[in-house]
Amino acid sequence: MKWKTHITKVEPNKLTVRGKSIDELIGKISFAEAIYLILKGKLPDKNAAKLLDAILVSSIDHGVTPPSCISARTSASCRVPISSAIASGILTIGPVHGGAIENCMITLKKGIKQQNEDGINSKTAALRIIEEVGKSGEKISGFGHRIHTDDPRTNKLISLAKELNLAGKGVEMAEAIADVFFSQGKKLPINVDGAIAALLFDLDFPIEIANAFFIMSRIPGLVAHIYEEIKYEKPMRTINPDEAEFSPE
């Protein structure tokens, strides 16, 4: 039985991604544009490309404390191949660490659906969502941060989306949820995962691949930590992130 793939065609001396020759794309489009192309089947306009590039930059690293970094550095300390160290870091990414983007997109979609179906405004829909989640005892992903009370990445991403006229229903719903939290006396502003979720929703990316954007963004940071671990630290050490001290080179 034959099966079909619509992504890349490989022929002798020729490679085409979504119908476009890779050699013709080299030097003409950015990596962010190539990601957009391979995932959506078409090249983005300049504004969408700029916003996607900003999304990827925003999560490139967050220091030594995230589980993905600790795991990657621990593996590197054991001097495993770099692919194994990267994989060990990525394997920590799930519902709690790095998985908030997908969960937040699901929440935003639910709120927007209620807004459209019931003819209510975003604030009313947000209040309903918060009440429903509160009854279940769960938390809404994408809001609040263990370190930042006002995540600078969030402000920049959402401001950029508005500047590029790409902020839509996703951003509106995320801001409505944050506003309801604030009115309830809860300090749960939109964090970077929530901002990315809102922007990916407005860029019409599938929810199923939302967390992949965090992974694609974070890999360069993991590589940097892995290399630093190999270059400067002794093998087989116990890694305590609380003992780390930032020092510029």
N, C-alpha and C positions, 0 to 999 in steps of 0.2 A: 504494500500500500504506500502510495506517495503522500507526502505531507508538504505543506507550503510554509515558506517564510517570506515576509515582506520587507525584511530589514536590509540585508547586505547580499549582493550578488558578486560572486568571485569567479573570474574568468582569467585565462592566461594573460598576464600583463595588464589586467584591468580590474579595478575594485570600485563598485558603486554602492553608496549608502543612500537608501531611500531614493534611488534613481539618480543620484548626483555622484560624479567621479571624485574620489577622495583626492587624487592628485590636483584636481582643479580647485578643491576647497582649501588645500594646504596654503597657508600664507594669506588667505582671503577672509577666513572666518575665525572667530575666537573659539576656545574650547567650550565655553558656555553655549555658543550658537550650535556647535556640533552636537552637544548633549540634547538641546532642544530638537534638532533635526532628527536624531536617531530615535528619540522617544515619541515625537509627535508626527514625524513623517514630512515635515516642512520646515523651512528656515523661518526664524522669528523676525519680526520687524525690529528696528533699532531700539525702540523703547523696551520691548519684551526681552531682548537680548541683554540690555543694560541691567534690567531688574533681576534676571536670572543670574547674571554674573555677580551682582551684589549679594544675592541669597547664598551663593556658593562661598563667597569671601567671608560672610558673616559668621559661619560656624567652622572656620578652618582649624581653630584650636581654642581650648579653654583651660590651658595650664595642666598641671600634673594631677589634679584631684579627680577628674572624671574616671569612672571605672574602665573605660576603653583605654585611656592612657596608662593607668596602673597595670592593666593586664598586658598591654603591648610592651611596656618597659620591663615587666617581670619576665616575660618570654624572651625579650632581648638579653636580659641579664643571664639567661640560660644559654645564650649564644645559639639559638635556633636560627634557621634560615629566615631572612627578612619577610618572606611570604607568610611564614607561620606566625611571626610576631604581629604582622598586620592583621592576619586573620583572627588571632586571639583577641585583639582590640575590637574588631568589628563584631565578633560574636557576643560581646557584652551589650550591644545595642538592641534594645527591645522596648517593651511598654514603659519601663521606668526611665531608662537612659537613652535619649535619642529617639524614642518611639512616640514622644508626645505630639509630633507633627501629624502623624496619621490619626491619632485619637482626637486631636483638636479639629482636624478637617471633618471628621465624622460629626462632631458636635456642631460645627458651623453649618454643615449641610442640613442637619436636622433643624436647627433654628431657622434657617432661610426657608426651608420647606414649610414650616409652620407659618412663617411670615407670609408667604405667598398664598398658601391654601386658605388661611383664616383671615387674610386681609388686615393683618396687624402690623404695627411698626416694629422696628428692630429691637427697641428697648423692651417692649412687651414680650416679644419672642425670647429675648435673652433672659428675662425674669422667669419665664416658664421653664426654660432649660435649667437654670440654676436651681429652681425649686424641685424639679424632677430629679436632678442629680443629687441634691441634698437629701431627699427622701431615701435614696438608695445607699447613702453613706459613702459614696464615691467622690472623687475629685474631678474637676474639669481640667484636662490637660491644656498646657499652653499659657497658664496664668500663674504668676508668682515665681520667685526664684530663690534658691538657697543662699545666694550671695548678693545679687543685685536687687535693690528696691526700685530702681528705675533703669532698666536694661538699655544702655546706649545703642545697642545694635537694633533693638526694636524701633526706637524713635527714628533712626536713620532709614531703616527699611521702609517703614510706613510713609515717612515723609517723601522718600524717593518715589514710591508707588503713586502717591498723589501728584507729585510733580510731573510724572510721566503719564498721568491720566490712566493709570492701570489699577487704581484702587476701586474695587467694586463691592459687591454684596459680602464677600468674605471679610474684607477689612471693616466694613460697616458693622457686621455682626460681632466681630472680635472686639471692636471698640465699645459696642453696646454692652457686651458681657462685662468688660472691665469697668464700665461706668456703673453698672448695677452693683458690682462688688464694692466699688468705692462708696456708693450711696448707702450700702449696708455696713460701712465701717470696716471693710476687709481690704487689707493692703495686698491685692492680687492683680497687679498690672500685667499687661500682655508681656510675656517673655519672648525670647528670640524664636523658640519653637512655635509659639502661637502666631507670631508675625509671619514666619515662613509658611505656616499652614494657611493663613489668610491669603497670602500672595499666591501660593500655588493653586488655591481654589480659584482666585480671580484670573490666573493664567490658564485655567481649565486643564490642569494636570490630573490624572487619575489618582484617587485616594490610595489605591493599592500600591503605588510606588512612592508615596510621600516620604517614607523614612529613608529611601535610597538617596534622597538629596542630602540628608545629614551625613550619610555614609560617604558619598562622593566628596562632600566638603571636608570631612574630617580626616580622610586618608593622608593628605600631605602633612597635617599636624602629627599624625601617628608616626609617619616616616621620620620626621624631624626628631621626635622623642626617642624613637628606636635607635637612630644613629647617634644621638647624644649619649644614650645609655651605653652603647658599645664603645664609643670613643673615650668617655671619661670615667666610667664606673667599673668597679670590679665585678667579675662574674658571680652569679649565685648569691646576690645580696638581698636582704629583706628591705623592701621598698615601702617607706612610710611617707606619704605625701605631706604630712604635717611638718616633716623635717626639711622639706625642700625650701631653698632660699633663692629667689630670683637674683640673677647677677648678669648685667649686660656684658657682652664680650668686649 
